[in-house]
Amino acid sequence: MNPRLHAHADLAADQLAQLATACLIEEARLTPKPGLVDSRGNGAHLDLSLVLMERSAHSLTPAFYQLAQQSWLRPADPALRETVGRLGREGEAQMMAATGGVNTHRGALWALGLLVSAAAMLGGGAERGAIARAAAQLAQLPDRAAPRGFSKGLRAVHRYRVPGAREEAQQGFPHVMALALPQLHRSRQQGAEEPAARLDALMAIMTSLSDTCVLNRAGLAGLDTMQRGARAVLAAGGTAQPAGRLALAELDAAMLAHNASPGGAADLLAATLFLDRVGGQPN
């Protein structure tokens, strides 16, 4: 590669990695989120904290950088897919070392890792839909080195016969593109401050996502509680409105009663924040 182009690719890779890390931290800090770690406390988790989530996010920056660097202006093909898979597993090992073995961001690494790679494949400045489609192309390819075991998420997918994180990526992140991003922009246009707009985007994801984190902890009853509660928040005008904030507090209490945390939705919110900003500043 031309030295000047190589320097440009390195700078762009660093920018993508820093942005992905920032989106993970912003998602973790967003408050109040139902059942999730935020600035109030650990939600439905005994083994997580905001400090741990932020440490985890920073531990993934090198993996995001490598993903972007290795994907720069490359086509979606099996060789790139296997490189992305290897770098993702190495990033997961770094994360687990940083957190003392606690799974903080495995799902977020899958989603954001694919999106970082996709953005780099397209030269770092493509529009959101093109990045989501490129990520889907990558996710649809086989990774011969992928572990054959079942994660908690895959167990829920098979037990409840629902789509999971893999299918969400392979379909081009429909909960992000068709629900969260439109809601984020709509709430901003209606005058909501940024935290409320982001909470509304989270609610939009939760209205229909088959969140395997919730299914593992609380089964179909917990999933129904999440989806109905999120719809109620948006039906009440969103979290910028008093009625919406009341509905959000009720949803938070219900999720804690189920000991359920919508971690899958949180991962997709981080992906939403990334795609919202990867082409420029928030609208």
Backbone torsions as a table, in degrees:
resi	resn	phi	psi	omega
1	MET	NA	139.6	174.1
2	ASN	-51.8	133.5	-177.3
3	PRO	-53.9	-38.6	-180.0
4	ARG	-66.8	-41.9	177.1
5	LEU	-65.8	-37.6	178.8
6	HIS	-62.8	-42.6	178.7
7	ALA	-64.3	-38.9	178.1
8	HIS	-64.6	-42.7	179.3
9	ALA	-62.6	-41.0	179.2
10	ASP	-63.5	-43.3	179.1
11	LEU	-64.2	-43.8	179.7
12	ALA	-65.4	-39.2	178.5
13	ALA	-62.7	-42.2	178.2
14	ASP	-63.6	-41.1	179.5
15	GLN	-64.2	-42.4	177.8
16	LEU	-64.0	-41.7	179.8
17	ALA	-64.7	-43.0	179.4
18	GLN	-65.2	-38.6	179.4
19	LEU	-65.9	-44.5	179.2
20	ALA	-60.3	-43.6	178.4
21	THR	-62.7	-44.5	179.3
22	ALA	-60.7	-38.0	180.0
23	CYS	-67.1	-36.7	175.3
24	LEU	-63.3	-42.6	-179.1
25	ILE	-68.5	-41.4	179.3
26	GLU	-64.4	-39.1	176.3
27	GLU	-63.0	-44.2	-177.9
28	ALA	-63.8	-38.9	-176.5
29	ARG	-77.8	-21.4	-176.8
30	LEU	-57.3	131.3	-172.3
31	THR	-142.5	140.1	0.7
32	PRO	-96.0	134.0	177.7
33	LYS	-110.5	133.1	-174.9
34	PRO	-68.1	117.9	175.5
35	GLY	76.0	-1.2	-173.8
36	LEU	-107.8	158.9	171.7
37	VAL	-61.6	132.9	173.1
38	ASP	-153.2	-165.6	-175.5
39	SER	-71.4	-10.3	177.0
40	ARG	-82.0	-33.1	-174.8
41	GLY	166.4	-158.7	-170.8
42	ASN	-96.4	8.3	177.5
43	GLY	59.7	-131.8	-178.4
44	ALA	-88.6	9.4	-175.3
45	HIS	-104.1	136.3	173.8
46	LEU	-91.5	-21.7	-172.1
47	ASP	-107.2	6.4	-177.3
48	LEU	-120.3	157.6	174.2
49	SER	-152.4	165.2	178.0
50	LEU	-63.6	-39.9	177.9
51	VAL	-58.9	-43.9	-179.7
52	LEU	-66.6	-40.0	179.2
53	MET	-62.9	-40.3	179.8
54	GLU	-69.9	-39.2	176.2
55	ARG	-61.4	-41.7	178.3
56	SER	-61.5	-45.2	-179.5
57	ALA	-59.3	-45.3	179.8
58	HIS	-65.1	-32.7	-179.2
59	SER	-67.0	-21.0	-177.7
60	LEU	-89.1	-9.1	-178.3
61	THR	-56.2	-46.1	178.8
62	PRO	-60.5	-37.1	178.8
63	ALA	-66.3	-43.4	177.5
64	PHE	-60.9	-40.1	179.1
65	TYR	-62.5	-47.0	179.6
66	GLN	-63.0	-40.1	178.3
67	LEU	-60.7	-44.7	179.9
68	ALA	-67.3	-44.2	-177.6
69	GLN	-63.1	-44.5	-177.7
70	GLN	-74.6	-18.0	-177.8
71	SER	-97.9	-4.0	-170.7
72	TRP	-58.0	117.2	176.2
73	LEU	55.2	31.9	176.9
74	ARG	-104.4	149.4	176.4
75	PRO	-78.3	159.8	174.6
76	ALA	-75.4	109.3	178.3
77	ASP	-145.6	169.0	-176.8
78	PRO	-57.5	-34.2	-179.2
79	ALA	-65.1	-44.4	178.2
80	LEU	-66.7	-40.1	-179.9
81	ARG	-59.2	-41.3	-179.3
82	GLU	-71.6	-33.8	175.0
83	THR	-64.7	-44.3	178.5
84	VAL	-62.0	-42.5	178.3
85	GLY	-61.9	-43.6	179.4
86	ARG	-63.9	-46.2	-179.9
87	LEU	-65.4	-35.1	176.7
88	GLY	-64.3	-42.0	178.7
89	ARG	-67.4	-37.3	175.5
90	GLU	-65.4	-39.7	176.6
91	GLY	-63.9	-38.8	177.4
92	GLU	-63.1	-40.0	177.8
93	ALA	-63.3	-39.9	176.9
94	GLN	-63.3	-41.5	179.2
95	MET	-62.5	-46.6	-178.2
96	MET	-65.2	-33.7	176.4
97	ALA	-67.3	-39.0	-178.3
98	ALA	-70.9	-27.6	-175.5
99	THR	-103.4	5.4	-178.3
100	GLY	69.1	31.4	176.4
101	GLY	91.5	6.6	179.8
102	VAL	-90.4	130.0	178.2
103	ASN	-78.7	101.1	-178.8
104	THR	-98.4	-41.1	-169.1
105	HIS	-138.0	29.8	-178.3
106	ARG	-61.4	-46.9	179.7
107	GLY	-66.6	-38.1	179.2
108	ALA	-67.7	-35.1	177.3
109	LEU	-64.2	-39.1	177.0
110	TRP	-61.5	-52.0	-176.1
111	ALA	-68.3	-52.8	-177.6
112	LEU	-69.8	-33.4	177.2
113	GLY	-61.2	-44.1	177.1
114	LEU	-63.4	-42.2	-178.2
115	LEU	-69.5	-38.5	174.8
116	VAL	-61.0	-46.9	178.7
117	SER	-60.9	-43.4	-178.4
118	ALA	-64.0	-42.4	178.1
119	ALA	-61.7	-39.7	178.3
120	ALA	-69.1	-37.8	177.1
121	MET	-56.1	-33.5	-176.2
122	LEU	-97.1	12.3	175.2
123	GLY	86.2	10.6	171.8
124	GLY	86.7	-8.1	-174.9
125	GLY	-131.6	22.2	-177.7
126	ALA	-76.7	164.1	177.8
127	GLU	-77.2	163.9	-169.3
128	ARG	-58.9	-44.1	-178.5
129	GLY	-62.0	-38.9	179.4
130	ALA	-66.2	-38.6	178.5
131	ILE	-65.3	-44.5	179.2
132	ALA	-62.1	-39.3	179.9
133	ARG	-68.8	-39.3	177.4
134	ALA	-65.1	-39.1	176.5
135	ALA	-62.7	-39.6	178.5
136	ALA	-63.1	-41.4	178.0
137	GLN	-59.3	-42.5	177.8
138	LEU	-63.9	-46.4	-176.2
139	ALA	-64.6	-26.6	-178.9
140	GLN	-78.1	-14.6	-178.6
141	LEU	-83.1	150.3	179.6
142	PRO	-77.6	149.8	173.5
143	ASP	-120.7	103.1	-173.6
144	ARG	-65.4	-21.5	-177.9
145	ALA	-93.7	1.2	-177.5
146	ALA	-64.6	140.4	177.6
147	PRO	-58.7	147.2	-176.9
148	ARG	-93.4	-7.1	-177.6
149	GLY	-72.7	172.6	-179.2
150	PHE	-103.7	123.9	171.4
151	SER	-80.1	171.8	175.3
152	LYS	-58.9	-39.6	179.5
153	GLY	-62.9	-44.2	179.9
154	LEU	-67.4	-33.7	176.8
155	ARG	-63.1	-41.3	178.2
156	ALA	-66.4	-39.5	178.3
157	VAL	-58.0	-45.4	-178.0
158	HIS	-74.6	-39.6	-177.8
159	ARG	-66.1	-45.2	-174.1
160	TYR	-99.5	-1.2	178.3
161	ARG	55.1	53.0	-179.8
162	VAL	-124.7	158.3	173.3
163	PRO	-72.0	150.2	-179.9
164	GLY	-122.8	-158.3	-176.5
165	ALA	-63.1	-35.2	-179.9
166	ARG	-63.9	-47.1	-179.1
167	GLU	-66.3	-37.3	177.9
168	GLU	-58.0	-44.8	179.1
169	ALA	-68.5	-43.1	-178.0
170	GLN	-63.7	-25.7	179.2
171	GLN	-92.2	5.9	177.4
172	GLY	82.9	29.0	176.3
173	PHE	56.3	60.9	-177.9
174	PRO	-63.3	-31.8	179.0
175	HIS	-69.3	-25.9	175.6
176	VAL	-81.0	-51.6	-171.4
177	MET	-73.6	-40.4	-174.1
178	ALA	-94.6	-19.6	-175.6
179	LEU	-119.2	-59.2	-169.9
180	ALA	-70.2	-49.8	-178.7
181	LEU	-62.8	-45.8	176.1
182	PRO	-59.5	-39.6	179.0
183	GLN	-67.6	-40.7	178.0
184	LEU	-57.4	-48.6	-178.4
185	HIS	-69.7	-37.8	179.1
186	ARG	-64.2	-44.1	-179.3
187	SER	-64.6	-40.2	176.0
188	ARG	-60.9	-45.2	-178.4
189	GLN	-63.6	-27.9	179.3
190	GLN	-85.2	3.4	173.5
191	GLY	98.1	4.3	178.5
192	ALA	-67.1	140.7	172.4
193	GLU	-69.2	162.2	-170.9
194	GLU	-57.1	-44.1	178.4
195	PRO	-59.4	-41.6	179.0
196	ALA	-65.9	-40.8	178.6
197	ALA	-62.1	-39.3	178.9
198	ARG	-69.9	-38.2	175.4
199	LEU	-63.9	-38.8	176.7
200	ASP	-62.9	-39.2	176.9
201	ALA	-62.4	-40.5	175.7
202	LEU	-61.1	-43.5	178.2
203	MET	-60.6	-40.6	-179.7
204	ALA	-60.5	-41.3	175.9
205	ILE	-62.5	-44.6	-174.4
206	MET	-70.0	-16.8	-178.8
207	THR	-63.9	-26.9	-175.4
208	SER	-139.8	-6.1	-178.0
209	LEU	-66.1	135.1	170.9
210	SER	-84.8	77.2	-171.9
211	ASP	-71.4	111.4	-175.8
212	THR	-69.9	-23.7	174.4
213	CYS	-63.4	-42.5	177.8
214	VAL	-68.5	-43.7	-179.4
215	LEU	-60.8	-40.1	179.5
216	ASN	-65.0	-34.1	-176.0
217	ARG	-90.6	-34.2	-169.1
218	ALA	-136.6	5.7	176.2
219	GLY	64.5	-162.8	-176.8
220	LEU	-66.6	-31.2	178.2
221	ALA	-63.3	-42.4	178.1
222	GLY	-66.6	-39.4	178.3
223	LEU	-63.3	-42.6	178.4
224	ASP	-63.0	-40.4	177.2
225	THR	-60.4	-43.9	179.5
226	MET	-62.0	-50.2	-174.7
227	GLN	-66.9	-44.0	178.9
228	ARG	-64.7	-41.9	-179.3
229	GLY	-64.6	-40.4	178.8
230	ALA	-65.5	-40.4	176.7
231	ARG	-61.7	-38.4	-179.7
232	ALA	-64.8	-38.0	178.5
233	VAL	-61.7	-47.8	-178.1
234	LEU	-70.3	-35.5	178.2
235	ALA	-65.2	-26.4	179.2
236	ALA	-85.6	8.0	176.8
237	GLY	102.9	1.6	179.7
238	GLY	88.7	176.2	-170.9
239	THR	-78.0	-5.0	174.2
240	ALA	-81.1	-12.5	-177.6
241	GLN	-102.7	147.1	179.9
242	PRO	-55.0	-43.1	-179.7
243	ALA	-65.7	-36.1	178.0
244	GLY	-68.1	-39.0	178.4
245	ARG	-67.0	-36.5	176.5
246	LEU	-64.5	-43.6	178.4
247	ALA	-63.9	-35.1	177.7
248	LEU	-66.3	-41.5	178.0
249	ALA	-63.5	-37.8	178.0
250	GLU	-66.8	-39.4	177.8
251	LEU	-65.5	-40.9	178.6
252	ASP	-59.8	-46.4	179.7
253	ALA	-62.6	-39.5	-179.0
254	ALA	-67.9	-39.6	179.1
255	MET	-66.5	-39.7	178.1
256	LEU	-66.3	-36.4	177.4
257	ALA	-63.1	-33.5	176.8
258	HIS	-83.9	-5.1	-172.9
259	ASN	55.4	40.5	-173.9
260	ALA	-117.0	141.3	-179.2
261	SER	-132.2	122.0	-177.8
262	PRO	-78.8	66.5	-177.2
263	GLY	-64.2	-33.6	177.4
264	GLY	-64.1	-40.4	177.5
265	ALA	-65.5	-38.4	177.8
266	ALA	-62.9	-41.0	177.2
267	ASP	-59.2	-42.9	-178.7
268	LEU	-72.4	-26.9	173.4
269	LEU	-65.9	-42.8	176.3
270	ALA	-59.8	-40.5	176.9
271	ALA	-64.1	-37.4	177.6
272	THR	-62.4	-46.3	179.9
273	LEU	-62.2	-37.8	178.7
274	PHE	-64.1	-51.1	-178.3
275	LEU	-66.2	-32.0	177.7
276	ASP	-61.4	-33.0	-171.5
277	ARG	-109.7	-11.9	-172.2
278	VAL	-65.5	-26.1	178.3
279	GLY	-93.7	1.6	-178.3
280	GLY	153.8	-163.4	-179.2
281	GLN	-76.0	158.8	178.1
282	PRO	-55.4	144.6	178.4
283	ASN	-70.2	NA	NA
